[in-house]
Amino acid sequence: MERFKVLHVIRPAAGGMRRHLLNLLHYTDRNLFEPGVAGPPEVLAAVAESGVRVFPVPLKGELDPFQDARAVFQLARLLKKERVDILHAHGSKAGLVGRLAALWAGTPVVFFTVHNSIFYAEWPAYKKRVFAFAEKVLARRTHRIITVSEALRRELIDREGLKAEQVVVVYNGIEPNEYRVAESRAALRRRLGLPVEGPVVGAVARLAPQKGLRYLIEAAALFSPEERPAFVVVGNGPLRAELEALAEKNGVGGCFVFTGARDDIPLILKAIDLIVLPSVTEGLPLILLEAMAAALPVVATAVGGVPEAVVDGETGLLVPSRDPGALAQGMAALLKEPERVQRMGLAGKERVGKFFTAEKMAARVTSLYQEVLSSKNLWRI
């Protein structure tokens, strides 16, 4: 039986996008599809461990005309040489470079997964113009555009004028069993340098403007010293030094532990009482699904696809973005009601099992591959 070759293209990514791709690869039916991944070395190392073929391509996160042209040329040659059936790009930058290469190479089927809004307000104006224009042109040669939330889908249809049937929602998925941790909370807190007793609030995010972590720090300062929880912030990014300075400036530096990037998120979640995500823009963040799988409630801003994952009042609390007061109130409300926290955590765990598993996500993507291949009379099974 002949297998279809799928080449995934991804930019430098260390967070949710990389985990999304690894989960998708894990559940790809190897009897039907032969996956490969093209991207920068820092991403390919994790992919290679899973036994998937990797192809180094000099793809940067930011726009770089010379380097991007080189990446397009290299990808086009790779697509032709490997006789790839499906090009699947992940994220705006890979979507730009990968689809240009597929157009040049004549790749039969092209997919593009949108993980976050391309209209993020704090992007430079030139960057928004480039990606918006490119999307309008390249969408005509893209067979399916996958969004990780309905909010993103509506945004693309309304702002880009894309055909509704072309844009499809496939929710992010995780492995729920990975979040069952036997180690004691006290031992984990000691390892992380957190207080063994008392409430601890966690935030897991790239330290970048769109994650809104400055509002978490400002919210922490609104607690009285007697009621203020400890905070652990997991992740790296361009704002780390600025956020640490802001915590000191607001008089809460001693309450925050910045761990940097970590690969042991299930252990982090076992050590804390709730997760906070103060983002100003989102697709469908994996950390919310991970928190719910670990039976933790969340306090998150009602942006993007967040309300599609978090049921307000049942699996967590939703608050307005850029509002430290509302964020502080939400955290305080849950920390004062441990029984409510437990109920929300169990409800969230059940919700993830029903709607947000990696297996369900991969099965839906596979069905879309088959649908498009059949429509082009390429399905040879």
N, C-alpha and C positions, 0 to 999 in steps of 0.2 A: 504494500500500500504506500503510495507516494505521500510524503509529508509536505506541508506548506512552510516555507521559510518566512519567519517574522523577525525583522530587525527593529529593536527598540532603540531610540536615541534619547539621551538624557544629558543635561548640562551638569556642572558640579553641584551636587546635592548631598547633604548629610542628614536631612531630617525626614519629614513625612513623605516627600516625593520618592526618596530612595527606598524607604520601607514599603511604600505602595508598589513599586516596581518589583522588589524582591518577593513580595507576597504573590503578585501576579505571575511571576516566573515559576514560583513553587507549584502553583496549581494549574499551570498550562498543561494541557493534554499532549504529552510528547508522542503519542501515537498519531496525532493529527498535525501537530505543529512542531517545527524545529526553531526554537527561539535563539536569538543572539542579541547582544547589547553593544552599542557603540557610544563612546563618551570618554571623558577624561579619566586618567589612571586612578584617581582617588575614589571614584565610584566603582570602577571595574574590579577592584580587588575583592570587594564583598560579593559581587556577582559571580566571579570566577570560582569562588568556594562552593557555589551551588551546582557546579558542573555545566554551566551555560557558557557557550563560546563568547569571547569578548574581543572587541576591536577598538584599540586606542584611536581616538580622534581628538584633535586640539580644540575642544569646544569650551569656550569661556562663558561665565555667567553674564557679563556685561557686553554691550555692543562693542565690537572691534572690527571695523570693515575689512582690514587686511586679513586678520586671523579667521574671521567668519567666512570670507571667500575661500580661504584655504580649506576650511572644514567642509564647505559645500562640495568643493572639487574632490576631496578625499572620500567623502561619503558617497558621491555619485559613482566613483570608480568602484567602491566596495559593493554598492547595490547591484551594479552590472556584473561584477566578477562572481558574486555569490548567487546571482539570479534570485534575488529576494522577491517574494510574492507580496508581502505586506510590510510597509514602513509604518511604524507606530512611534510617534514623537510625544514626549512628555514635557509639558511646560512651554512657556512662550518662546524662549530662546531656542530650544530644540525644535519647536514647531516651525520656527522661521527657517533655520538652517536645514533641518531634516527634510522639510517639504520642498524646498528649493532643489535639494539634491535629488529627491524622488522625481520631481518634474523633469529635471535634466536627464535622469537615468531611464525614464519611462517605466518606473515601478508600477505594477498593475493596480495595487490597492494602497490607499493612504489613510491612516488614522491619526488623530491628534487628541490627546487628553489634556484638558484645561484644568489645572489644579488650583489656580487663584485668578482673581480679576486682573485683566490687563489694563484696566482703567484706574488703577490705584492712584489716588489723588496726589501722593507725595513723590511719584515718579517725576523726573524731569519732563518738561513739555515735549522735547524732541523725541524722547523714548516712547511716550504715549502715541505720538503721531506716527512714528515708524511702525510700531507694532499694530496699530489700528489699521493703517493703510495695507500693511502686509497681510493682515488677517482677511481683509475684504477680497484681496486678489487670490490668496492661496486657498481660501475656503471653497472657491469654485472647483478646485482640483483635489479636494479632500472628501473622501467618501463618507466618513463618519467623524463628527467632533463629539468627543465624550466629555461631559462635565461631571465633577464629583458632587454636585448639588443642583437642585432645581433652581436655586437663586442664581447660580452662574449661568445655567441654561437660559433663563429668562433674560439675563443681562446681554448675552450674546445675540439672542434673537431680536431684542428690542433695540439695541444700540448699533448692531452691525447689519441688521436686516437679513440675517441668515434664515434659510428655510427651516421651519419647525421640525420637519421629519429628518433633517440632517443632524440635528443636535440632540444627543441622547444622554440621559443621566445614568451613571453607574456609580453608586455610592462606594466610598472607600471601605475596605474591609481589613480586619485584623484576625489574629489567631487567639481566640479567647483563652485557651488553655495555658498560654504563656504567662498569664497574669495570676496564676495560682502559686503563691510563694509560701513555703513552709517556715522560713526563718522568722524569728521573733522581731517584732517592731522595735523593741528596745535595743537589740543587737545591731539592727540596721541603722538606727539613729546614731548610735555611738560611732559606727564606721563613717557616717556622713558628717560627723561633727555637729549634730543637731541635739537640742535638749531632749533628754530621755522622757521627761514628764512634760505635760502641757500640750496645747494644740500646735500643729505645724501645718502651714499652708504651702502648697507647691505650685510652681509654674514651670512648664516645660515648653520652651519655644526658642526659636532663633532670636538672638538679641538684635533685632532690627526694628525700624520705626513702626511697621505695620502691625507688630505684635502688641503695641500699646503698653509695654511694661513700665513706662514712666508713671502711668496712672495707677498701677499696682503699688508702686512706692509711695505715691501721694496718698493713696487710700490707707496704707499702713500707718502713715503719720497721723491719721484721723482717729485712730484708736487711742484710748488712754493707756499709759504705760502698764497699768495693772492688767488690762484686758487684751493687750496686743499679743497676737500669736507670733511664733517664729516663722520665717519664710525661707524656702529653699528655691533657688532659681537655677534650672538646668538648661544649659545650652551655651553656645558661643555666637558671636556676631559682632558687627562693627560698633555697636553701642555699649559694649561691656564696660569699658572704663567710664563712660559717661553715666551709665546707670549706677555703678558703684559710687561715683562721686555724688550723684543725686540722692542716694540713700543717706550718705553722710550729711549732706546739706540739710536734709529733712529730719535729721536726728534719729534715724532708724537704722543706721549702718550696722549696729550691733545685732539687729534682729534678722539680717539677711545673710544667707550663705549662697555664694555664687560658685557652683561646682564646675562650670565649663561643660563641654559636651560629654555625654556618657552613653554607653550602650546597654546599661542595666536598668532600663526604665521600669520593668516590673518590680525591682527591689526598691526603687525610689517611691513608687506608688504605695507599696506596703508600709513604708515608713511615715507616711503623712496622713492627714485627716480629710483633706479635700483639695481639689485642683481648681486653680483660677486661670482663666484665659481672657485677658483684657484687650483683645485685638480690636483694631479699627477696620480691618478687612480680613476676610477668610474665604476659603473654599469649603472644605469639610475637614477640619483638623483631626488628624489621627489621635492626638493626645486626649481628646474628649472621649473617643471610642475606647482608648486604652484605659482611661480612668474608670469608665463605666464597667469595663470588663473586670477591673480590679475591685468592683463594688464600692467605688468612691463617688460621692456626689460632686457636681461641678458648679462653679459660679462663672458664668461666661457672658460676654457681650452678645447682644442679639444682632449679629452681622452675618452676611453671606449665608452659608449653609448651616450655621450653628443651630438655629431653631429647628432644622430638620433632623438633627441628631439628639439634641437635648429637649426633653419635654418639660417646659417651665412648670415648676411646682411638683413634678413627679420624679424626674431623674436629676434635677438640679434647679438652679435659679438663673434666669436671664435678666440682664441689666443693660441700660443704654451704654453705648461706647463713649469714650472720653469723659467719663463721669466718675471721678474718684469717690464721691460721696455715696453713690448708688452701689459701687463696688464694695466699699467698706460695710455698708448696711447688709448686703447680701452675705458677705463672709461672716459677719457678726451673728446674723440670724441663724445660720446653720451651726456655727460653733457652739451656740447656746442650747441647741436641741439635738443631743446625741441620738435619741430614738428616731427623730426625723431623718437624720443623716443616714442611719442604718437602713431605713425604709427606702430612701432615695437610691442608695447604693445597690440594693438588691433589685430594684426596678430597672436601674440602668444596666445591670448585668444581664437581666432577661432580655432587654431591648437589643443589646448588641448581638446576642445569640440569634435573635429573630431576623435582624435586618442588616447587620454590618460585619459579616464574617468574610475572611479572605477567599474562602471557597466559593461563596455566593458571588463575590465580585468577579472572580476569574471565570466562573461559568457564564456570567452575563457577557463579559468581553468576548469569550470564545463564540458565543451564539451570534454576536454582531459580526465577527470575522466570517463565520459561515454564511450569514445572511448576505453580506456584500459579495463574497466569492460566488455564491449561487446566482446573484443578480447579474454578474459578469460572465456567467457560464464557465467559471474556473474551478468549481467544486468537483473534484475528480474522485471522490470516494464512492 
